[in-house]
Amino acid sequence: PHEVSVLDGVRAALRGRARVVHVPGPRPDGPAPPLGHDACTDPRSGLPGVLLRMLDADGRELYAERRRGGRLLEPRLVPGAHTVEVSARLRPRTAGRWTLGVAGFGRMSLALDGRPLLAGDFPPPTDDPAVVHVNPPAQYAGADLAVGQDALLVARRELAPGTGRATVVSAAPPAPDAAASPAEAARAAAGADAAIVVVGTTEHGECEGYDRTTLSLGATQNALVRAVAAANPRTVAVVNSGGPVELPWRDAVGAVLLAWFPGQEGGDGLADVLFGRAEPGGRLPTTWPAALADAPVTRTLPADGRLPYDEGLHVGHRGWLRHTRVPAYWFGHGLGYTTWAHEELTVPPRAGAGEDVTVRVRVRNMGARSGREVVQVYLARPGSAVERPVRWFAGYAAVRARPGESVTATVRVPARALRHWCVRERAWRTETGRWRVLAGRSAGEVPLVADLEVVGPGSG
């Protein structure tokens, strides 16, 4: 029913307490964004959004409804439907040359105030469902718009077998100058008590159905963060992405907050975390490189029909642990609003092969406010008869403590975390002998170490 942006969430949280100055940053690299309900109105009702109509072959209306935006992946299919039409009355807030577009396949057209902008037949180059039904390519045209002068945009696409129904209508204002936008943001940041700069990926760079070719946020977004951080050291970079990205400016900002595509209430949730009403509680489920070239595995394209998995079981943090380069952030990393000391690790003196192992870790809240810590346990097997990682994730538990308080996390390490697959016997087996248990805050920070003796059936 609604979507709360980061700006809306910040303004609502600080209403009556502080003045929020907003400077638009450069548009992320990629296609123009779909029409939003705040930039247009349904020409029939006058309400925010667009008008979706299904027409028959003679252009007669079969169905109509108002939609909130221009991204229509599954418009309602009615008997006799021949054409999808999306119309919207644009309300330009910026004058100049706008980029208008329609995405889909088949015969499509775009008109502004009755004047044709583009028309043609655009067959799908692939049958990939992610492209056909989720992210079809767009066709663009330019048009000059003036502030205060509404314009009627009408997009049409004919339906044809194998082309889906996805129709996306976009309208982007003139792009801010790539150099002027960071400079303007820096001037605003220099006069502020604190700065929040929001960057991230979009559905055009990070989406199911195809691989990313880079982890970079792009030169324009990186320049924006650097400019703001140079102007104000009290800068928080909010990174809205669904996976690892390069953060070349991470040491220049005061803090980095990962948003992880938070959804319709994301703005309010992020404001709660930014202003201390809630503690950031997440921990990285992946290891983030400083640069893509640093990663242990960078090639995933088959050659001559074959893709060798040379890394074997050394994937993720297990691959990084034997790699020559250090990542920017380890698997399991994540900070909150207090600090912790890991004081003691207790493991049983011995455990039977095939049994779960209960590990206890005492931690102390060393900060000035209550907090939550995610205690992580890893395993290692020195001198193993089979190939193993340097260490590997085995279990975790979350604990809460008041300032100065110590608490004990109880972590159950499942028996399967100690097993290996015996190719010769075609069965799971557990090595007996000395194992190593490690505990800490991430795969790269495990200050506590203890030994565990694993014994076989009948051992005394």
C-alpha positions in Angstrom: 0.0 0.0 0.0 3.0 2.4 0.4 6.8 2.6 0.4 8.9 4.6 2.9 12.1 5.9 1.4 15.2 6.5 3.4 14.6 10.3 3.1 11.0 9.9 4.3 12.1 7.8 7.3 14.8 10.2 8.3 12.5 13.3 8.0 9.8 11.6 10.1 12.2 10.6 12.8 13.7 14.1 13.1 10.6 16.1 12.6 10.6 19.0 15.1 14.1 18.1 16.2 16.4 18.9 13.3 16.3 20.3 9.8 17.0 17.7 7.1 18.7 19.0 4.0 18.4 16.7 0.9 20.6 16.9 -2.1 19.9 14.5 -5.0 22.9 12.5 -6.0 23.8 11.3 -9.4 21.5 8.7 -10.8 23.0 5.1 -10.5 24.4 3.7 -13.7 21.8 1.8 -15.7 18.5 2.3 -17.4 16.0 5.0 -16.4 13.9 4.0 -13.4 10.2 3.1 -13.8 7.6 5.8 -13.3 6.8 6.3 -9.6 3.5 7.5 -8.2 5.1 10.7 -7.0 6.0 11.8 -10.5 2.7 11.3 -12.3 -1.0 10.9 -12.1 -3.6 8.6 -13.6 -5.1 10.7 -16.4 -8.6 9.3 -15.7 -8.9 9.7 -11.9 -6.3 12.3 -11.3 -4.9 10.2 -8.5 -1.2 9.4 -8.1 -0.1 6.5 -10.4 -0.7 5.3 -14.0 -3.7 4.1 -15.9 -3.4 0.5 -17.1 -5.8 -0.6 -19.9 -6.2 -3.8 -21.9 -7.4 -3.2 -25.5 -8.8 -5.5 -28.1 -7.5 -5.6 -31.7 -9.7 -2.7 -32.6 -8.5 -0.5 -29.7 -11.7 -1.0 -27.6 -11.1 -1.0 -23.9 -11.6 -4.4 -22.2 -10.3 -3.6 -18.8 -8.8 -0.7 -16.9 -7.4 0.0 -13.5 -5.1 2.5 -11.7 -1.6 1.2 -10.7 0.9 2.9 -8.4 3.8 2.9 -10.9 5.0 2.1 -14.3 6.5 -1.3 -13.6 3.8 -3.8 -14.6 5.2 -7.3 -14.8 1.9 -9.2 -15.0 -0.9 -7.0 -16.2 -4.2 -8.7 -15.9 -5.0 -10.9 -19.0 -8.6 -10.7 -20.2 -10.2 -12.6 -23.1 -9.6 -10.9 -26.4 -6.7 -8.8 -25.1 -4.5 -7.6 -27.9 -2.6 -4.5 -26.5 -1.4 -3.3 -23.1 -1.6 0.4 -22.7 -0.1 2.4 -19.9 -0.8 6.2 -19.7 0.3 8.8 -17.2 0.2 12.5 -16.8 3.7 13.6 -16.1 4.3 16.4 -13.6 7.9 17.6 -14.3 9.8 19.1 -11.4 12.9 19.6 -13.5 13.0 21.3 -16.9 15.1 20.0 -19.8 15.6 17.0 -21.9 13.9 14.0 -20.3 14.5 10.3 -21.2 11.2 8.5 -21.7 11.0 4.8 -22.3 8.9 1.6 -22.7 10.2 -1.9 -22.0 8.8 -5.1 -23.3 8.8 -7.2 -26.5 6.9 -7.2 -29.7 5.3 -4.2 -31.4 5.6 -1.1 -29.1 5.0 2.6 -29.3 5.4 5.7 -27.1 3.7 9.0 -27.6 3.7 12.3 -25.7 0.7 14.6 -25.9 -0.4 12.7 -29.0 3.0 13.2 -30.7 4.8 9.9 -31.6 8.2 9.4 -30.0 9.0 5.9 -31.0 7.4 2.9 -32.7 8.7 -0.4 -33.8 8.8 -4.2 -33.5 11.2 -5.4 -30.9 11.4 -9.3 -30.8 12.9 -11.0 -27.8 16.6 -12.0 -28.3 16.2 -14.7 -25.6 13.7 -17.0 -24.0 15.2 -16.5 -20.6 12.2 -16.1 -18.2 14.1 -13.6 -16.1 14.4 -11.3 -19.1 11.0 -12.0 -20.7 8.9 -11.8 -17.6 11.0 -9.7 -15.1 13.5 -7.4 -16.7 12.8 -6.8 -20.4 15.1 -4.2 -22.2 13.7 -0.7 -22.7 13.5 1.5 -25.8 14.1 5.2 -25.3 13.2 8.5 -26.7 14.0 12.1 -25.6 11.5 14.9 -25.1 11.8 18.5 -23.7 9.6 19.1 -20.7 8.9 22.3 -18.7 8.1 22.7 -15.0 4.5 23.4 -14.4 3.4 22.0 -17.8 1.9 18.5 -17.5 2.3 16.1 -20.4 0.4 13.0 -21.2 2.6 10.0 -21.8 1.1 6.9 -23.5 2.9 3.6 -24.0 1.5 0.6 -25.9 2.8 -2.9 -26.5 1.0 -5.6 -28.5 0.8 -9.1 -26.9 2.3 -12.0 -28.9 3.0 -15.6 -27.9 6.3 -16.2 -26.2 6.9 -12.5 -25.4 5.2 -12.3 -21.9 3.2 -9.4 -20.7 5.8 -7.4 -18.8 5.5 -3.7 -19.6 7.6 -1.1 -18.0 7.2 2.7 -18.6 10.0 5.0 -17.4 10.7 8.7 -17.3 13.9 10.2 -16.1 14.7 13.9 -15.7 17.9 15.4 -17.1 20.8 13.7 -15.3 22.6 15.9 -12.9 26.2 16.8 -13.9 28.4 14.0 -12.7 30.8 16.5 -11.2 28.3 19.1 -10.0 26.2 16.7 -8.0 28.9 15.5 -5.6 30.1 19.0 -5.2 26.7 20.2 -4.2 26.3 17.3 -1.8 29.6 18.1 -0.3 28.7 21.8 0.3 25.5 20.7 2.1 27.4 18.1 4.2 30.0 20.6 5.2 27.3 22.7 6.9 25.5 19.8 8.6 26.0 18.2 12.0 26.0 14.8 10.3 25.6 13.4 6.8 23.8 10.3 5.4 24.7 9.3 1.9 22.7 6.5 0.2 24.2 4.4 -2.6 23.5 0.9 -3.8 22.6 -1.4 -6.7 19.4 -1.6 -8.7 17.4 -4.4 -10.3 19.3 -3.8 -13.5 22.7 -4.6 -12.0 21.7 -7.2 -9.4 18.9 -9.5 -10.4 18.1 -13.2 -10.6 18.6 -14.7 -14.0 22.1 -13.4 -14.8 25.5 -12.9 -13.2 27.0 -9.6 -12.3 30.1 -8.6 -14.2 31.4 -6.3 -11.5 31.1 -5.5 -7.8 31.6 -1.8 -8.3 28.9 0.7 -7.4 30.1 2.8 -10.3 32.3 5.9 -10.5 29.5 8.4 -9.9 28.3 6.8 -6.7 31.8 6.3 -5.3 32.7 9.9 -6.1 29.6 11.0 -4.2 30.6 9.1 -1.1 34.1 10.4 -1.2 33.0 14.0 -1.6 30.6 13.9 1.3 33.0 12.1 3.6 35.8 14.6 2.8 33.4 17.4 3.7 32.1 15.9 6.9 33.8 13.1 8.9 30.5 12.3 10.6 29.2 10.6 7.5 27.2 7.4 7.4 27.1 5.5 4.1 23.9 3.5 3.7 24.6 0.8 1.1 21.4 -0.7 -0.3 22.5 -3.9 -2.1 21.5 -7.6 -2.0 25.1 -8.9 -2.1 28.7 -7.9 -1.8 29.9 -4.7 -3.4 33.2 -2.9 -3.4 33.5 -0.1 -0.9 36.8 1.7 -1.8 35.9 4.6 0.6 35.0 2.4 3.6 37.8 3.8 5.7 36.9 7.4 4.9 33.3 7.3 6.3 32.3 7.2 10.0 30.2 4.1 9.5 28.7 1.8 6.9 25.2 0.5 7.3 24.0 -2.3 5.0 20.3 -2.1 4.1 19.9 -5.4 2.2 16.8 -4.2 0.1 14.7 -3.8 3.2 11.2 -3.5 1.6 8.3 -1.1 2.0 9.0 0.0 5.6 12.8 0.2 5.0 13.0 4.0 5.5 11.5 3.9 9.0 13.5 0.8 10.0 16.8 2.4 8.8 15.9 5.6 10.7 15.4 3.6 13.9 18.9 2.1 13.4 20.6 5.3 12.4 19.3 7.3 15.4 19.9 4.5 18.0 16.3 3.4 18.6 17.3 -0.1 17.5 20.7 -1.7 17.2 21.9 -3.0 13.9 21.7 -6.8 14.5 22.9 -8.3 11.2 26.0 -10.3 10.5 27.5 -10.9 7.1 26.4 -14.2 5.5 29.2 -13.8 2.9 32.8 -12.6 2.8 33.3 -9.2 1.1 36.5 -8.5 -0.9 38.0 -5.1 -1.1 38.1 -5.5 -4.8 36.7 -8.3 -7.1 40.2 -9.1 -8.3 41.1 -10.1 -4.7 38.5 -12.9 -4.5 39.7 -16.5 -4.5 37.4 -17.3 -7.4 36.6 -14.8 -10.1 36.0 -17.0 -13.2 32.7 -18.9 -13.4 32.3 -19.2 -17.2 32.5 -22.7 -18.7 35.3 -23.3 -21.3 34.6 -25.9 -24.0 31.5 -27.0 -22.1 33.3 -27.6 -18.8 33.5 -25.7 -15.6 36.1 -27.1 -13.3 35.5 -26.5 -9.6 39.2 -26.3 -8.7 38.5 -24.8 -5.3 36.8 -28.0 -4.1 35.4 -27.5 -0.6 37.3 -24.2 -0.1 34.4 -21.9 -0.9 33.3 -18.7 0.8 35.2 -17.9 4.0 37.0 -21.3 3.8 38.6 -20.2 0.5 39.6 -16.8 1.9 41.3 -18.5 4.9 43.9 -20.1 2.7 44.0 -17.1 0.3 47.0 -14.8 0.1 44.8 -11.7 0.3 42.7 -10.4 3.2 39.0 -9.4 2.6 37.5 -6.1 3.5 34.9 -7.9 5.7 34.9 -11.5 6.9 31.9 -13.8 7.0 30.1 -13.2 10.3 31.3 -9.6 10.6 28.9 -7.0 12.0 29.0 -4.1 14.5 26.5 -2.8 17.0 26.3 0.1 19.4 28.5 -1.4 22.1 31.8 -3.3 22.3 32.4 -6.9 23.5 35.2 -8.9 25.1 35.3 -12.6 24.5 36.6 -13.9 27.9 36.4 -17.7 28.1 35.7 -20.7 25.9 34.6 -24.0 27.6 34.4 -27.3 25.7 33.9 -30.8 27.1 37.2 -32.7 27.5 36.0 -35.4 25.1 33.0 -36.3 22.9 32.0 -39.4 21.1 32.1 -39.7 17.4 28.7 -38.9 16.0 27.6 -36.9 19.0 26.7 -33.2 19.1 29.0 -31.0 21.1 27.9 -28.2 23.4 30.3 -25.3 23.6 30.0 -22.3 26.1 31.5 -18.9 25.4 31.5 -16.1 28.1 31.4 -12.6 26.7 31.3 -9.2 28.4 29.6 -6.0 27.3 32.3 -3.4 27.5 30.3 -0.5 26.3 28.0 2.1 27.8 24.7 0.7 26.5 22.9 -2.6 26.3 23.6 -4.7 23.2 23.4 -7.9 21.4 26.3 -10.1 20.3 26.3 -13.0 17.9 28.9 -15.5 19.2 30.3 -17.7 16.5 32.1 -21.1 16.8 34.4 -22.6 14.2 36.2 -26.0 14.0 39.6 -27.0 12.8 41.3 -30.4 12.5 45.1 -30.2 12.6 46.8 -33.2 11.0 43.6 -34.5 9.4 43.9 -37.5 7.1 41.5 -35.9 4.6 41.5 -32.5 3.0 39.9 -29.9 5.1 39.6 -26.1 5.3 41.8 -24.1 7.7 38.7 -23.8 9.8 35.0 -23.7 9.1 31.8 -22.3 10.6 30.1 -24.7 13.0 27.5 -22.9 15.1 26.4 -19.6 16.7 24.2 -18.2 19.4 23.0 -14.6 20.1 23.1 -13.1 23.6 22.2 -9.8 25.1 23.8 -8.0 28.0 23.7 -4.7 29.9 26.7 -2.4 30.2 29.5 -4.2 32.1 27.5 -7.5 32.3 29.0 -10.8 31.3 26.8 -13.5 29.8 27.4 -17.1 28.5 26.4 -18.2 25.1 25.6 -21.8 24.7 26.3 -23.1 21.2 25.4 -26.5 19.9 27.8 -27.9 17.4 26.0 -30.6 15.4 27.8 -33.9 14.9 27.6 -33.4 11.1 30.0 -30.4 11.4 32.8 -32.9 12.3 32.0 -35.5 9.6 33.6 -36.0 6.2 32.5 -38.1 3.2 34.6 -41.2 2.8 34.7 -42.0 -0.9 36.1 -45.4 -0.4 33.4 -46.5 2.1 30.7 -44.3 0.5 29.6 -43.1 3.9 29.9 -40.3 6.4 32.8 -40.8 8.9 34.2 -38.8 11.9 37.9 -38.7 12.6 38.9 -39.5 16.2 41.6 -37.6 17.9 42.4 -34.0 18.7 40.1 -31.3 17.2 40.3 -27.5 17.7 37.4 -25.3 18.7 37.6 -21.6 18.0 35.2 -18.8 19.1 34.8 -15.2 18.2 33.0 -12.5 16.2 33.7 -13.6 12.6 35.6 -16.1 10.5 38.6 -13.8 10.7 38.4 -12.9 14.4 38.5 -15.9 16.7 40.5 -15.0 19.8 39.4 -18.0 21.9 40.8 -21.5 21.2 40.4 -24.9 23.0 41.0 -28.5 22.2 38.4 -31.2 21.9 39.2 -35.0 22.0 36.9 -37.0 19.8 36.8 -40.7 20.7 35.3 -43.7 18.9 32.8 -46.2 20.2 34.2 -48.1 23.2 37.1 -45.7 23.8 37.9 -45.3 27.5 
